[in-house]
Amino acid sequence: MNMSIEKRIELKAPVSRVWRALTDYNEFGEWFRVKLDGPFVPGQVSRGHVTYPGYEHIKWEAIVQQMEPERLFSFTWHPYAVDPAIDYSSEPTTLVEFRLEPKDGGTVLFLTESGFDAIPKDRRFEAFRMNDRGWTEQMTNIERHVANSS
Amino acid sequence: MSRTALRGRAQLKGRASVFAALGDETRLSLIGRLSNGPPQSISRLAEGSMLTRQAITKHLRVLEGAGVVRSIRIGRESVFAFRPEPLRELRSYLERVSEQWDDTLARLKSFVEN
């Protein structure tokens, strides 16, 4: 059972175009379906509200982490925080990372969301490296069991 | 608070406790053992481990609190059995989040390609 989400997608657009779509707050808002109050600044909170039909009452909030031009854009937020009656602010946040790589004039985008278990990914690998049965193998075993008994 | 919100909060708490229960090397290895075998007693689980029975008991209580294992009393001893339901719930939650990302990235794709 993989405790983080990893996606890879190829885009027929140059890295500079994808970078702008990710980090210009107006462009980000278009495809992410949020209306943001202002530009992204590393270390600062980004606020706005969701524009996805039916979810307009939901506030959008994230803390911008890293902006390495045309390489990495990351923020932390509360995943899947869609119920306005619930205060998610004390729940653990997850880290969302967009990594870009140029390929044949286009872009490969790697999306990762990690930290659902409140343990930073790097620290987890550190913690499990010394274990004879590593995290991945444990989770695969448990996953197999969960799948079999359903 | 609405019923939906209450249920949402309960789910959130449950999920957080399951994630927290899994976020420990010892507990993960206990789940690993129990999920691949029959229910086991504390002394059995302590065999071949560096941990004391007390330490193992403490971890099993955390797992029990999260609903990942349950204890069954047999005579004077308790044995612990794996419960797959909370992990199944966790998996379906992560699948929902994953599907949301698929939709979001598809919108990004058409945004930058058009």
Contacts between the chains, C-beta under 8 A, distances in Angstrom:
chain1	res1	chain2	res2	distance
A	1	B	87	6.7
A	1	B	90	7.5
A	1	B	91	6.1
A	2	B	94	7.7
A	3	B	19	7.7
A	3	B	22	7.4
A	3	B	94	7.5
A	5	B	94	6.7
A	5	B	97	6.1
A	5	B	98	5.1
A	5	B	101	6.1
A	7	B	98	7.9
A	7	B	101	5.7
A	7	B	102	7.3
A	7	B	105	6.1
A	9	B	105	5.1
A	9	B	108	7.9
A	9	B	109	6.4
A	11	B	108	7.5
A	11	B	109	5.7
A	11	B	112	5.5
A	11	B	113	6.5
A	12	B	113	5.0
A	13	B	112	4.0
A	13	B	113	5.7
A	17	B	112	5.4
A	18	B	108	7.9
A	18	B	112	5.5
A	21	B	108	6.3
A	21	B	111	5.8
A	21	B	112	5.0
A	22	B	108	7.9
A	27	B	111	7.5
A	30	B	111	6.1
A	31	B	104	7.3
A	31	B	107	4.3
A	31	B	108	4.7
A	31	B	110	7.9
A	31	B	111	4.1
A	32	B	104	6.3
A	32	B	107	7.6
A	32	B	108	7.8
A	33	B	107	7.4
A	79	B	97	5.8
A	80	B	93	7.7
A	80	B	96	7.0
A	80	B	97	5.3
A	80	B	100	7.0
A	83	B	4	7.3
A	83	B	5	6.0
A	83	B	8	4.6
A	85	B	1	5.8
A	85	B	2	6.0
A	85	B	4	7.6
A	85	B	5	3.4
A	85	B	8	7.2
A	86	B	5	5.9
A	86	B	8	5.3
A	86	B	9	5.3
A	86	B	12	6.5
A	88	B	12	7.6
A	91	B	12	6.6
A	91	B	16	6.4
A	92	B	16	7.1
A	92	B	19	7.7
A	107	B	112	8.0
A	109	B	105	7.3
A	109	B	108	7.6
A	111	B	101	6.2
A	111	B	105	6.4
A	113	B	97	7.0
A	113	B	101	7.0
A	116	B	19	5.8
A	116	B	94	6.9
A	117	B	19	4.2
A	117	B	20	7.3
A	117	B	22	5.8
A	117	B	23	4.5
A	118	B	16	7.9
A	118	B	19	6.3
A	118	B	20	6.6
A	118	B	23	6.1
A	119	B	23	4.9
A	124	B	23	7.9
A	127	B	25	5.8
A	128	B	25	6.3
A	131	B	25	5.9
A	131	B	29	7.2
A	133	B	29	6.7
A	133	B	32	6.5
A	135	B	28	7.1
A	138	B	28	5.2
A	138	B	29	6.8
A	138	B	31	7.5
A	138	B	32	4.6
A	141	B	32	5.6
A	141	B	35	6.5
A	141	B	36	5.8
A	142	B	31	6.0
A	142	B	32	6.5
A	142	B	35	5.0
A	142	B	87	6.3
A	143	B	91	7.6
A	145	B	35	4.2
A	145	B	36	6.5
A	145	B	82	7.1
A	145	B	84	6.4
A	146	B	35	7.8
A	146	B	84	4.5
A	146	B	87	5.0
A	146	B	88	5.4
A	146	B	91	6.7
A	149	B	84	5.0
A	150	B	84	7.2
A	150	B	88	6.2
